[in-house]
Amino acid sequence: MSQPLESNYTNRKLLQNLEKVIFTDDRRRVSNTRRYPFNTIGLIRINSVPFCTGALISDRVVLTAAHCLYDLDSGDFYSGFTFSPGETAFSKSYGEFDVR
């Protein structure tokens, strides 16, 4: 179902105004995540749910933000982590690894 022309015009104007505040998003999708440095960046899942990203800083260490690992509400660390380096929306280039 298409939107009325007036609504499309309003949406365009809203985007133009946002770009004045936060600038134009000129990021590009990385097409080959099997090349460095993109193959060191990956998705962290907790109990199979995508949660955060991390970066491999050695062959066995993933660097991520503290809030990705620690639950302030319970005062405990999350469990059931996996890490998928170089993952895209279409593939897990290097598989998925349990995190200890």
Secondary structure, 3 states (H helix, E strand, C coil): CCCCHHHHHHHHHHHHHHHHHHCCCCCCCCCCCCCCCHHHEEEEEECCEEEEEEEEEECCEEECCHHHCEECCCCEECCCEEEEECECCCCECCCCEECC
